[in-house]
Amino acid sequence: MGKKKTSIGAWAFIWGGYSEDPVDHVEVVKTLSKLGFDGIEVAAFPPYLESNTKENRLAMKKLYDDYGLARSGLAAPFPSPATSSRNEYLDAVKANLEICDDIDIPKLRVDAVDPPTGIPGGMDYETCFAKVAEVWNAAAELCDKAGKQLIWEFEPGFLFNKPSEVVRMTYKVDHPNFSILFDSCHAHMCAVEASRQLGEKEVLPGGVVQFAHMLTGKIGHIHLIDSDRSLHDGDTSTHAPLGTGILDFDSIMPAIKEAGYDDEWWPIDLCFWPKALDVTADCKVELDKLIVKHG
């Protein structure tokens, strides 16, 4: 694979420190283009995509194209894979694939939606696990037919966040078009801090590096961001700006590559960071250093 490409998740400029006053979409795009990002990870949420119409999707694509930003992936609304009906979930997949098609986005992100406070819908653990896997298998098939990858982002804020559960889910789904979105910060909080795990805690002695190796052949996308070992609002990982936390990327990046991740995209995720746009330039500098060293 050739030179690595840089992008950043646009949701960082809608939520967190901007939840009351999101940064104007055009301002974000202009800033990312000026900073030399190769692309953007699309956030299909208001106000950036007010409604999922053809007109709005094509306007979004034109904005990105005008500023030379390719697309590395899509984060979009989904119902719970555990408690929604199969048809309801797959309808959401189809709606989000229309976004991928019209904006030229290669990957569609999903998560478990439900919090890790218990098994939802009155199901027992195995029934719930199997239901989610079956729905994601069908979703992966739909994405495959559309020429898009389906990627699951595990994190402390959602169900099935133990390293062994993440690995088991990839094999339970059992579809070549289903893979893991490996976020360096989430990986630390799940594998080292055992944050918000249901039942007995599970810690990996080898931390993030061991977690990546456990997912060999199963990592389809990454988010690179630091960790200060804390949770944001007690919910999910605090996405500390690159270079400001405790993560050893000189160990993590080789492990991710050894696990088989050779995709061109190396995106940043500043989700929920207060005033994320103010630290984006510094994060880009740190990301460029990682690419020079490990790309």
C-alpha angles and dihedrals in degrees: 000000000000131000116338117249126223128223140150134215110259092208088078087074095051103045138035110032090007100050092110095040116019117205112257109265094228091051090053092049093047091049094049091048091049091049090055101250114163093215152341133249102230123236110203093196133108130306093024093048106018094181132001099248127142090242093053093045093052091046089053091051092050092051092053093043092049090058097040097249117147119200124250100182148327132253111191141156119287135173120235112290088210103050105024120087117262091247093049092052095046090048087058089050090052092048091051092046088059087059091049091049097047097042095038098242118164102200136045119205125213134176136191092258095199118095119248093245096104143325109295130227096027091284126140117244099260094045090052094045091050093046092053092046093050093049092048091049089056090045091051090053092051090049091047091055088050092050094247132121122238112218128185119212111205118198141160092260094064138058121273097034102144113108092240090051092051092051093044092050092055090056094040091054086049099188125131090221094057118087143150130272099217109205109189093215095047089046091057095046092048100040102034108023095033087216119193095347116165114239121339114022119245120205126177114220089211093049121198093352092056091045091054091049090050087059096052109157091009104081110103101165140009140209116202117207137130131251133220090191093253137112123237107243089342089289116089138354120304104238100217116194115268112274096020101084141057103269118122102220091176085070099032099052095053089047092052090050092045087053087062104261105146100149118136095236123091104172130186122225119201094168112170094357109144110256092352093182090066092061098036094094092053091047090052090054091052092046091051089053090053091050092051091049102037108011 
